[in-house]
Amino acid sequence: MMDFLPIILLSSLYGTYLDLYFVGRGLYSFPARPLPEIFTIHIAFPLIGLPLLTVFFLIVCRKLKSWKIAMFIIALSMLMAVFEKQAEGLGVFVHHHSWKHLYSFIGYGIYFTMILSFNQFIMYIKK
């Protein structure tokens, strides 16, 4: 688990800053969130959900070859866009009317690629 600590911290910070940016720009909001008088974002996802998803992602990627990793990133990015749409239906998440879920798909693709690259860089340094 300690191998993942730098990546967990990066994923949490990256997710938090992206949420703050997009909420600040008015592209989405979190109507139901803990401590709404303090936080404009739902802190549970970037602090708990995203790090757990990142660890799962890295464990799976360590068992795959390069082209399968690319396919896994595409599939996981699509799944995350679908989950966002489901979260909207539950009232947890509200997108601006101009938001397209293709943006989420592309964003998660970039996110997972960046996390994987950072993980590979850390593993290279440890050698």
N, C-alpha and C positions, 0 to 999 in steps of 0.2 A: 504494500500500500504506500510505503514511503517513496517508491519510484514515481508514483503519480502525483505527489504533493505539489511540485512546481506547476504541473499542468492543471491540476485542480484549482490552484490559486489563479492562474491565468484565465481559465475558463470562467471562473466566478467574476473576476474583474471585468473581463471582456463583455460578458453577458450583462452585467450591471450597467456598464457605461453605454452599451448599445441601447438598453431599455431606457436609460435616462435621456439619451439623445433623441430617440424616436418619440418618446412621450413628450419631451420638450418641444419637438417640432409639430406635435399634434397629430402624428400619423397613427398612433394607437394609444389606448388608455386601459387602465385596470380598474373597473368600477368597484369590484369587491377585492380589497387587499387589506392585509394586516397593517395596523397603525397608519391609517390614511392621513391623519393630521401631520405625520412626520415624513412618510415616504410617498412619492408620486408613482412608484413602481410596486409591483408585487414582489417583495424580497425573497419569497420562498423559492421561486424558480431559479434565479441566478445564484442563490446561496446553497440550495439543496438539490434541486432537480437537474440543473445543468452540470454540476460536478459529477453526479451519479451517472448521467447520460454519457459524460466524457470518459469516465472510467470504463463503462460498458463498451463504448466505442473503441477505446484503445486496446482492451483485452481481446475483442473480436479481431481488430486489425493486426494484432501480433500473430494471429493464426492464419492470415490470408496472404496471398501473393498480390503483386502490385495491381494487376488488372481487376482482381476481385475486390481489392480495397476501393478502387474507383467506382465499381458497381455498388458496393456497400454504401459509399458516400452518397451516391445518387439516390439509392433507395431510402436511406435514412433521412435525407433532405426532403424527399417527397412525403415521407411519413410525418415529419415534423410540420410541414405545411398543412397536411390533413388534420393533425392534432390541433393546430392553431384554429382552423375552421371549426372544429368540434368545440374548442374552448369558447369561441364566439357564441355558439349555440347555447352554451351553458351560462353565458353572461359573465364569464371570468375575464374576458378579453374583448375589446371593441376596437376595430380598425376604422380609420377614416374612410369615407366612401370612395376615395380615389385609390386606396390600397389594392394591389393585386397580389394574390398568393404566390405568384411567380417570384415576387420579391423575396418572400420567405424562403422559397426553395433555393434561390440563388444565394441568399444570405447564409443559410445553413450549410450549403456546399462550400462556401468560402470559409465559414467557421470551422467545419470539420477538417478541411484541408490545412488550415492554419494550425489547428491543434495537433494534427498528425505531424506536420513539418517541425513544430516546436518539440514534440516528443522525440522525433528522430534526431534532432539537433542535440538534445540533452543526452540521449543514448550515445551519440557519437563522442561527445565531450567526456563521458564517463569511461570510454575505452582507453 
